[in-house]
């Protein structure tokens, strides 16, 4: 009997012999604008097994679940200024990608008492919002994500600015702890709503790696942020949900912690790390939710680089029982033909 996309992903992340490797393609608007025909060919040939609420990329679903924040201004993927529901201001100089925060909204942690999390965006009518989400989940045979993504470390950077955030987390004074708690408490409330729906998985993220090391000592990361992430995992697990994490850069030093707290799958830049070491730390214990090198492979016109990259991942991490989701991101400069080559190669590997 043919397995549905939902069953394939669940079997993959529980190492229970999916009939094939699940797929998940991330696409930034730049790709939609610049390569629509080739992108559609990729999607038609290798459809994703993972789904978000319809219209998630342009926020058209928001009013059916959340209240639209009066702070929102602009479009995060358009040139110009975008203000999010927290009041953070992003400046974008290129269409099709997300901009950066240049001016923090809190310049002095002494002003923390003036800051509030955006509870006004959470559903007014939880039952009605839950009904909308559940109706979508029932209509789909894909593995459905809850449409929220806690990111406490990145949110602190958006609020304070990256330089100040790096200084303040090292000092770790009471005002910083208070800000972190404000952010975390909001995310807990938001996750609890999504955990009460019929979605299959919850997600959180924070980019913790530079090109070759963590942004802070692993011990500090473990003391400050690991307990927050464990609470997110506990919410998911207590409601029978899976939970995934995304983190860019070199993060091998925290793989064991992510496994310990119950993360089912991690989206990380495997090509920033020693893949054999990654395998020793985590193969068979967590699912590798992609990815293929965005820096050198996905932007190349040499399709053999994509095939070789797939073979490199497979050599270290592939197991027919599960543990890999064929995921990668098509963003600015990426070659959509490379996507076909990568998926073709994964097909060859799993059909040997």
C-alpha positions in Angstrom: 0.0 0.0 0.0 1.4 3.4 -1.0 2.2 5.6 2.0 0.9 9.2 2.1 3.4 12.1 2.5 2.4 12.4 6.1 3.2 8.7 6.7 6.5 8.9 4.8 7.8 11.8 6.9 6.6 10.2 10.2 8.3 6.9 9.3 11.5 8.7 8.3 11.8 10.6 11.6 11.0 7.5 13.7 13.4 5.3 11.6 10.5 3.1 10.6 11.3 2.3 6.9 9.5 4.9 4.8 8.9 3.7 1.2 11.1 6.6 0.0 12.9 9.5 1.3 10.7 12.5 2.1 11.2 15.8 0.3 11.0 19.4 1.4 12.0 22.3 -0.9 12.4 25.8 0.5 11.9 28.6 -2.0 12.5 32.3 -1.5 10.4 34.8 -3.5 13.5 35.7 -5.6 13.4 32.2 -7.1 9.6 32.5 -7.8 10.2 35.8 -9.7 13.3 34.8 -11.6 12.8 31.2 -12.5 9.1 30.4 -12.4 9.0 27.8 -15.2 11.9 25.7 -14.0 10.7 26.0 -10.4 7.3 24.6 -11.4 9.0 21.7 -13.2 10.9 20.8 -10.0 7.7 21.0 -8.0 5.7 18.9 -10.4 8.4 16.2 -10.7 9.3 16.1 -7.0 6.5 17.5 -4.9 7.1 18.3 -1.3 5.8 16.0 1.4 5.6 18.9 3.9 3.0 21.6 4.0 2.3 24.9 5.8 -1.0 26.7 6.0 -2.0 28.0 2.6 -0.5 31.4 1.8 2.0 31.2 4.6 4.7 32.9 2.5 2.6 36.1 2.0 0.7 36.0 5.3 -2.7 35.8 3.6 -3.8 33.2 6.1 -3.0 35.3 9.2 -6.4 36.8 9.7 -7.9 33.4 10.0 -5.7 32.5 12.9 -4.1 35.6 14.3 -5.1 39.2 14.8 -3.2 41.4 12.3 -0.9 43.6 14.3 -1.4 47.4 13.9 2.4 47.6 14.0 2.8 45.7 10.7 4.1 47.9 7.8 5.5 47.0 4.4 6.4 43.6 2.9 9.4 41.6 4.3 10.4 40.5 0.8 10.2 43.9 -1.0 12.8 46.7 -1.2 12.1 49.3 1.6 11.2 49.2 5.2 9.3 46.4 6.9 8.0 46.6 10.5 7.0 43.3 12.2 4.5 42.6 15.0 7.2 43.2 17.6 7.9 46.6 16.2 11.3 45.6 14.8 12.3 47.5 11.7 13.9 45.6 8.8 15.6 47.4 5.9 15.7 45.6 2.6 17.8 46.6 -0.4 16.8 43.6 -2.6 13.5 42.2 -3.7 12.8 38.6 -3.0 14.8 38.2 0.2 14.4 39.3 3.8 16.1 42.5 5.0 18.2 43.2 8.1 17.6 45.2 11.3 19.9 48.2 11.3 18.5 50.2 14.2 17.5 48.4 17.5 14.2 49.4 19.1 15.8 49.2 22.6 19.2 50.9 22.8 19.4 50.7 26.6 18.3 47.7 28.6 17.3 50.1 31.3 14.3 50.8 29.1 13.1 47.2 29.2 10.0 48.0 31.3 8.6 49.8 28.3 8.8 46.7 26.1 5.9 44.3 25.6 5.5 41.1 23.6 2.8 41.2 20.9 0.1 39.3 22.7 -2.5 41.3 20.8 -1.8 39.2 17.7 -2.8 35.9 19.3 -6.2 34.5 18.4 -9.2 36.3 19.8 -11.3 33.2 19.4 -9.1 30.1 20.0 -11.9 27.7 19.0 -12.5 29.4 15.7 -8.8 29.6 14.9 -8.3 25.9 15.9 -11.2 24.9 13.6 -9.5 26.7 10.7 -6.2 24.9 11.2 -7.8 21.5 11.8 -9.9 21.8 8.6 -6.7 22.4 6.6 -4.9 19.4 8.3 -7.8 17.1 7.5 -7.9 18.2 3.9 -4.2 17.4 3.3 -2.2 14.1 3.3 1.0 16.0 3.8 3.0 16.4 7.0 1.7 19.8 8.3 3.7 22.4 10.2 2.3 24.7 12.8 2.8 28.2 11.5 4.8 29.7 14.3 8.6 29.6 14.9 10.1 30.7 18.2 13.5 32.2 17.8 14.5 33.8 21.2 18.2 34.5 20.3 17.4 36.0 17.0 14.5 38.0 18.4 16.8 39.5 21.0 19.2 40.5 18.2 16.3 42.2 16.3 15.3 44.1 19.5 18.8 45.1 20.7 20.9 44.9 17.6 23.4 42.0 17.1 26.4 43.8 18.6 24.6 44.8 21.8 23.0 41.4 22.1 26.4 39.7 21.9 27.7 42.0 24.7 24.6 41.7 26.8 24.4 37.9 26.7 28.0 37.7 27.9 27.2 40.1 30.8 24.0 38.3 31.4 22.6 40.9 33.8 19.0 41.0 35.2 17.7 43.3 32.5 18.8 40.9 29.7 17.3 37.9 31.6 14.0 39.9 31.9 13.9 40.5 28.2 14.7 36.9 27.4 11.8 35.8 29.7 9.4 38.3 28.0 10.2 36.8 24.6 10.2 33.2 25.8 6.9 33.5 27.6 5.2 34.8 24.5 6.6 31.9 22.4 5.4 29.4 25.0 1.9 30.8 24.8 2.0 30.8 21.0 3.3 27.2 20.8 0.6 26.0 23.2 -2.1 27.1 20.8 -0.5 25.3 17.8 0.1 22.2 19.9 -3.6 22.1 20.6 -4.4 21.8 16.9 -4.1 18.9 14.5 -0.8 19.9 13.0 1.9 17.2 12.8 4.9 19.2 13.9 6.1 22.3 15.7 9.3 24.2 14.9 11.7 26.6 16.5 14.9 28.1 15.2 18.0 30.2 16.0 21.2 30.5 14.0 23.9 29.5 16.4 26.9 28.8 14.2 29.5 30.9 12.4 31.4 29.2 9.5 33.5 27.1 11.9 32.4 27.5 15.5 29.4 28.3 17.8 28.7 32.0 18.5 29.3 31.3 22.2 30.8 28.6 24.4 28.7 25.5 24.4 28.5 25.6 28.2 27.0 29.1 28.1 24.5 28.0 25.3 23.5 25.1 27.5 23.0 27.2 30.6 21.0 30.0 28.9 19.2 28.6 25.9 18.9 24.9 26.2 16.3 25.1 29.0 14.1 27.3 26.7 14.3 24.9 23.9 13.6 22.0 26.2 10.3 23.7 27.2 9.4 24.0 23.5 10.1 20.3 23.0 8.1 19.4 26.1 5.1 21.3 24.8 5.3 19.4 21.6 5.8 16.0 23.2 3.1 16.4 25.7 0.6 17.0 22.9 1.8 14.1 20.7 3.6 16.4 18.2 7.0 16.1 16.6 9.3 19.1 16.8 12.0 20.3 14.4 14.7 22.9 14.7 16.6 25.0 12.2 20.1 26.5 12.9 22.6 27.7 10.4 26.4 27.4 10.6 28.7 25.1 12.6 26.6 23.6 15.4 28.1 20.1 15.9 28.8 21.1 19.5 25.1 21.2 20.4 23.8 18.2 18.4 24.0 16.0 21.5 21.9 18.6 23.5 19.3 18.8 20.8 19.0 15.0 20.8 18.8 15.0 24.6 15.9 17.5 24.8 13.8 15.7 22.2 14.3 17.4 18.9 13.2 15.0 16.1 14.9 16.7 13.2 17.4 19.4 12.7 17.9 21.6 9.6 21.6 22.5 9.6 24.4 23.4 7.2 26.1 20.0 7.0 28.7 21.2 4.7 30.1 23.6 7.4 31.0 20.6 9.5 32.9 17.3 9.4 30.2 15.0 8.2 31.8 11.9 9.5 31.9 13.6 13.0 28.3 14.6 12.6 27.5 10.9 11.9 29.3 9.8 15.0 27.5 12.3 17.1 24.0 12.0 15.7 23.3 9.4 13.0 20.3 7.2 14.0 19.5 9.6 16.9 18.0 12.6 15.0 16.8 13.2 11.5 18.9 15.4 9.2 16.3 17.7 7.7 18.6 18.6 4.8 20.6 20.3 3.6 22.7 20.8 0.5 25.4 23.5 0.5 23.9 26.9 -0.4 27.3 28.6 -0.5 29.0 26.7 -3.3 26.8 23.9 -4.7 23.3 25.3 -5.2 24.6 28.4 -7.0 26.8 26.4 -9.4 26.2 25.6 -13.0 28.1 22.4 -12.7 25.4 19.9 -12.0 27.9 17.2 -11.1 28.7 19.2 -7.9 25.1 18.6 -6.8 25.3 14.9 -7.5 28.6 14.7 -5.6 27.1 16.6 -2.7 24.3 14.2 -2.4 26.7 11.3 -2.5 28.8 12.9 0.3 25.7 13.2 2.5 24.6 9.7 1.7 28.0 8.2 2.4 28.0 9.5 6.0 24.3 9.7 6.9 22.0 7.7 4.7 20.1 4.8 6.1 17.1 3.2 4.3 15.3 3.0 7.7 15.1 6.8 7.8 16.9 9.8 9.2 17.2 12.1 6.2 14.8 14.5 4.6 15.9 15.6 1.1 15.7 19.3 1.8 17.5 22.3 0.5 16.8 26.0 -0.2 16.5 27.8 -3.5 17.3 31.5 -2.8 19.1 34.3 -4.6 21.6 33.1 -7.1 20.6 29.4 -6.8 20.4 27.3 -10.0 17.0 25.7 -10.2 18.4 23.0 -12.6 20.6 21.9 -9.7 17.4 21.0 -7.8 16.5 18.5 -10.4 20.0 17.0 -10.4 19.9 16.7 -6.6 16.5 15.0 -6.4 17.5 12.7 -9.3 20.6 11.7 -7.4 18.7 11.0 -4.2 16.3 8.8 -6.3 19.2 6.8 -7.6 20.7 6.3 -4.1 17.4 5.1 -2.5 16.6 2.8 -5.3 19.9 0.9 -5.3 
